[in-house]
């Protein structure tokens, strides 16, 4: 019995590495696919303002960092993994700044997708980003506890897949629950981790529960703030003096018309 237990412990890290690397690949492919489709469909282009490009570069760089970190761990290059990890910790700050800036920009120039309520968008975008940052920094703080470190990072990264998932789903057909539908799909990633743990050990690691709790807290706080006086006051402050001030915060936008000449 002792030999069996030792053998299980010895294969456990390798099994973990395989799951998290596969998850990182799936998330990276999903993100690339979502934004590539958006570009191919003519819904985005290279003529966007500099802030939009800076935001795109920062967030795609994070995808590359996360994937690289999992590859380094799988190959056993822990020294480089640690050095890149400290760089990544600082990069999260860049993402926070640019993520909040692009949200404010979209509100002020009335660039919110028509299947989102503007105020809803103003709340869930930065809130999701800060939840991601919180999970990421918690993972860094627990870096010596590999089981927690990997799972918290995974939950945080799953939240960053949402914009790409939203570009793959037929969100106009899912209005008024477009964001909730995207939220539900992103939950599949940490839930896959729960299933992995159950199959391997028969129990769920508490890190998944914390990650899911944070994710559902984002949903609950978003809904609460969006339909509260605080949300309306926040929108007025952000949109003041811009075209966004003339938009009803809780009204869906008008769908775009057909291409010119059709």
Backbone torsions as a table, in degrees:
resi	resn	phi	psi	omega
1	UNK	NA	-39.1	179.4
2	UNK	-63.6	-40.0	179.1
3	UNK	-63.5	-39.6	179.0
4	UNK	-64.1	-43.4	-180.0
5	UNK	-62.9	-41.7	179.1
6	UNK	-64.2	-39.4	-179.7
7	UNK	-65.2	-39.1	178.5
8	UNK	-64.0	-40.4	179.4
9	UNK	-66.8	-33.6	-176.9
10	UNK	-72.1	-31.4	-179.1
11	UNK	-89.6	-13.4	-174.5
12	UNK	-59.0	-49.0	-179.1
13	UNK	-59.6	-40.3	-178.6
14	UNK	-64.6	-41.9	178.8
15	UNK	-62.1	-41.4	177.6
16	UNK	-60.1	-46.9	-177.5
17	UNK	-60.3	-40.1	179.5
18	UNK	-63.3	-42.7	179.9
19	UNK	-64.8	-47.6	-175.6
20	UNK	-70.5	-32.4	174.7
21	UNK	-67.7	-44.3	178.3
22	UNK	-61.3	-41.2	178.0
23	UNK	-63.2	-41.7	178.7
24	UNK	-62.5	-40.3	179.1
25	UNK	-65.3	-45.3	-179.7
26	UNK	-61.9	-43.1	179.8
27	UNK	-65.9	-41.1	178.9
28	UNK	-64.1	-43.8	178.8
29	UNK	-63.4	-40.7	178.6
30	UNK	-61.2	-44.4	-179.1
31	UNK	-65.0	-46.9	179.2
32	UNK	-62.2	-42.3	-179.4
33	UNK	-63.2	-43.0	-178.5
34	UNK	-62.1	-46.4	-177.4
35	UNK	-78.2	-28.2	175.0
36	UNK	-67.4	-42.5	177.1
37	UNK	-61.2	-42.1	179.3
38	UNK	-59.5	-41.6	179.5
39	UNK	-69.1	-42.8	-178.4
40	UNK	-65.6	-31.9	-179.2
41	UNK	-82.3	-1.5	179.0
42	UNK	78.2	16.8	-178.9
43	UNK	-87.4	-8.9	174.8
44	UNK	-148.5	164.4	-178.0
45	UNK	-158.9	178.0	-176.4
46	UNK	-86.8	0.2	178.5
47	UNK	-90.0	10.8	-179.3
48	UNK	-69.9	160.5	178.0
49	UNK	-59.5	159.1	-177.7
50	UNK	-56.8	-37.4	-179.8
51	UNK	-60.0	-39.3	179.5
52	UNK	-63.7	-42.9	179.7
53	UNK	-67.4	-40.2	178.9
54	UNK	-62.5	-42.1	177.5
55	UNK	-61.1	-45.1	-178.7
56	UNK	-63.1	-44.3	-179.6
57	UNK	-63.1	-44.0	-178.2
58	UNK	-61.9	-43.2	-175.5
59	UNK	-78.4	-34.9	175.7
60	UNK	-69.4	-31.4	175.8
61	UNK	-63.4	-37.5	177.8
62	UNK	-63.9	-39.5	177.2
63	UNK	-58.3	-45.0	178.9
64	UNK	-64.2	-40.8	179.5
65	UNK	-63.0	-47.0	-177.2
66	UNK	-63.3	-42.9	178.5
67	UNK	-65.2	-44.1	179.7
68	UNK	-61.4	-39.7	179.6
69	UNK	-61.4	-40.8	179.1
70	UNK	-69.9	-35.9	176.6
71	UNK	-65.9	-43.1	179.7
72	UNK	-61.1	-42.1	179.0
73	UNK	-65.0	-43.9	-179.3
74	UNK	-60.9	-35.5	-180.0
75	UNK	-86.9	-3.8	176.7
76	UNK	83.5	12.7	179.8
77	UNK	-89.2	72.4	-174.2
78	UNK	-71.2	-32.7	-179.0
79	UNK	-61.3	-48.1	179.1
80	UNK	-69.1	-34.7	176.7
81	UNK	-57.8	-42.5	-179.6
82	UNK	-68.5	-42.7	179.9
83	UNK	-63.6	-44.1	178.4
84	UNK	-66.2	-31.0	179.3
85	UNK	-62.7	-39.4	179.1
86	UNK	-70.2	-35.4	174.0
87	UNK	-63.0	-42.9	-179.3
88	UNK	-62.3	-35.3	179.2
89	UNK	-60.2	-39.7	176.7
90	UNK	-73.6	-33.3	-178.3
91	UNK	-64.4	-29.7	178.2
92	UNK	-59.1	-35.9	178.7
93	UNK	-63.0	-41.8	177.0
94	UNK	-59.9	-42.3	179.6
95	UNK	-64.4	-39.9	178.6
96	UNK	-61.5	-46.4	-178.3
97	UNK	-63.5	-50.3	-177.2
98	UNK	-70.3	-34.8	178.4
99	UNK	-64.5	-43.4	177.6
100	UNK	-69.1	-38.4	-178.9
101	UNK	-64.1	-42.4	-177.9
102	UNK	-70.2	-30.7	177.0
103	UNK	-65.9	-46.6	178.0
104	UNK	-62.2	-42.6	179.0
105	UNK	-58.4	-47.5	-178.7
106	UNK	-62.6	-37.8	178.4
107	UNK	-65.8	-44.5	-173.4
108	UNK	-72.8	-32.0	-179.8
109	UNK	-98.9	7.2	179.0
110	UNK	58.3	56.0	-179.7
111	UNK	-114.4	18.0	178.9
112	UNK	-73.7	133.0	177.0
113	UNK	-52.3	139.5	-171.4
114	UNK	-65.6	-16.7	-179.3
115	UNK	-90.7	6.2	172.5
116	UNK	-115.4	140.5	168.2
117	UNK	-69.7	133.9	-177.3
118	UNK	-54.7	-43.2	-179.6
119	UNK	-67.6	-38.5	176.9
120	UNK	-59.2	-46.2	179.2
121	UNK	-61.0	-42.3	-178.7
122	UNK	-62.8	-31.4	-178.0
123	UNK	-86.5	-50.9	-171.9
124	UNK	-72.6	-26.9	-178.5
125	UNK	-64.7	-59.0	179.7
126	UNK	-68.9	-32.6	-179.8
127	UNK	-64.3	-41.8	176.7
128	UNK	-62.9	-38.8	-179.1
129	UNK	-66.4	-42.3	178.7
130	UNK	-69.6	-31.9	175.1
131	UNK	-65.4	-42.4	175.5
132	UNK	-58.1	-46.5	-179.3
133	UNK	-63.1	-40.7	179.5
134	UNK	-62.3	-44.9	178.3
135	UNK	-65.3	-38.5	-179.6
136	UNK	-65.4	-45.7	-179.9
137	UNK	-70.8	-30.8	173.9
138	UNK	-64.6	-40.0	177.8
139	UNK	-63.6	-39.6	179.0
140	UNK	-66.1	-41.4	179.1
141	UNK	-62.6	-30.8	-179.1
142	UNK	-102.5	29.8	-175.2
143	UNK	-63.8	-23.4	178.8
144	UNK	-80.6	-12.1	175.8
145	UNK	-107.7	88.2	-169.8
146	UNK	-55.1	-38.8	-178.2
147	UNK	-61.8	-42.8	176.5
148	UNK	-71.2	-43.2	-177.0
149	UNK	-55.1	-50.6	-177.3
150	UNK	-65.9	-43.0	-174.6
151	UNK	-71.3	-40.5	178.1
152	UNK	-66.4	-41.5	175.8
153	UNK	-60.1	-41.8	-178.4
154	UNK	-62.6	-44.3	178.8
155	UNK	-63.7	-40.6	178.4
156	UNK	-64.5	-43.4	-179.7
157	UNK	-64.8	-35.2	179.2
158	UNK	-59.2	-32.4	178.6
159	UNK	-69.6	-28.2	-179.7
160	UNK	-78.6	-8.9	179.2
161	UNK	-80.4	-18.0	-173.1
162	UNK	-53.2	-47.3	-179.8
163	UNK	-58.5	-37.2	179.0
164	UNK	-71.9	-41.0	177.6
165	UNK	-59.7	-40.0	179.0
166	UNK	-62.1	-26.8	178.3
167	UNK	-83.5	-14.6	178.2
168	UNK	-95.6	-26.4	179.8
169	UNK	-85.0	153.4	175.7
170	UNK	-80.3	67.8	-172.8
171	UNK	-58.8	-34.2	177.1
172	UNK	-57.8	-30.5	179.8
173	UNK	-81.3	-12.2	-177.2
174	UNK	-102.5	1.3	176.3
175	UNK	-61.7	135.9	12.3
176	UNK	-95.6	17.9	-177.9
177	UNK	-112.6	34.6	-176.8
178	UNK	-62.8	-47.7	-179.0
179	UNK	-67.6	-40.3	179.7
180	UNK	-62.8	-35.5	178.0
181	UNK	-65.9	-42.2	177.2
182	UNK	-63.0	-42.9	178.0
183	UNK	-57.2	-44.7	-177.8
184	UNK	-63.7	-41.3	-179.5
185	UNK	-65.4	-41.0	-179.4
186	UNK	-65.9	-24.7	176.9
187	UNK	-64.8	-20.7	-178.6
188	UNK	-61.3	-28.7	-178.4
189	UNK	-68.3	-56.3	177.4
190	UNK	-65.4	-30.3	177.6
191	UNK	-66.3	-32.5	174.5
192	UNK	-63.8	-36.4	176.6
193	UNK	-65.7	-38.9	176.6
194	UNK	-60.4	-45.5	179.3
195	UNK	-62.9	-41.3	178.7
196	UNK	-58.3	-46.2	179.5
197	UNK	-64.2	-43.0	-179.6
198	UNK	-61.3	-40.3	-178.9
199	UNK	-70.7	-33.9	-175.4
200	UNK	-86.7	-40.3	-172.9
201	UNK	-123.1	-12.5	179.9
202	UNK	84.9	1.5	176.9
203	UNK	-142.4	162.6	-177.8
204	UNK	-97.2	127.2	177.7
205	UNK	-65.6	135.4	-177.9
206	UNK	-60.8	-21.6	178.5
207	UNK	-60.9	-36.2	177.5
208	UNK	-63.6	-38.7	-178.7
209	UNK	-66.5	-40.4	176.5
210	UNK	-65.2	-43.1	179.0
211	UNK	-62.6	-43.4	178.5
212	UNK	-67.6	-35.9	178.4
213	UNK	-62.8	-43.1	177.5
214	UNK	-63.0	-42.4	-179.1
215	UNK	-61.8	-46.5	179.1
216	UNK	-70.2	-28.1	175.5
217	UNK	-64.6	-37.3	176.2
218	UNK	-60.1	-44.6	178.5
219	UNK	-60.7	-48.7	-176.8
220	UNK	-65.2	-45.7	-178.8
221	UNK	-67.0	-38.1	178.8
222	UNK	-59.8	-47.8	-179.4
223	UNK	-65.3	-40.1	-178.2
224	UNK	-66.0	-44.9	-177.1
225	UNK	-72.3	-39.4	-176.7
226	UNK	-57.0	-40.6	-174.8
227	UNK	-103.1	26.3	179.8
228	UNK	-116.7	163.3	175.0
229	UNK	-58.9	-30.2	178.6
230	UNK	-62.9	-42.7	179.2
231	UNK	-62.6	-44.4	-180.0
232	UNK	-64.2	-40.2	178.4
233	UNK	-65.3	-39.5	178.3
234	UNK	-62.1	-43.1	180.0
235	UNK	-62.6	-42.2	-179.0
236	UNK	-62.2	-39.3	179.6
237	UNK	-66.7	-45.7	-177.1
238	UNK	-67.7	-40.8	-174.1
239	UNK	-88.5	-6.3	-175.4
240	UNK	-53.9	131.6	177.1
241	UNK	75.5	15.5	-179.7
242	UNK	-130.6	175.1	176.2
243	UNK	-60.9	-30.0	-179.2
244	UNK	-62.5	-23.8	-179.5
245	UNK	-66.6	-21.5	-179.5
246	UNK	-89.6	-0.4	-178.3
247	UNK	-97.1	136.6	176.3
248	UNK	-68.0	122.5	-172.9
249	UNK	-58.0	-31.2	-175.7
250	UNK	-108.6	13.1	179.6
251	UNK	-97.8	139.4	175.3
252	UNK	-73.8	147.7	179.5
253	UNK	-74.5	172.1	178.8
254	UNK	-85.9	129.7	178.9
255	UNK	-59.3	145.6	178.9
256	UNK	-65.7	149.9	179.1
257	UNK	-80.7	-177.1	179.2
258	UNK	-68.9	159.7	178.4
259	UNK	-58.5	152.5	179.4
260	UNK	-55.5	138.8	178.0
261	UNK	88.0	2.1	179.5
262	UNK	-116.5	NA	NA
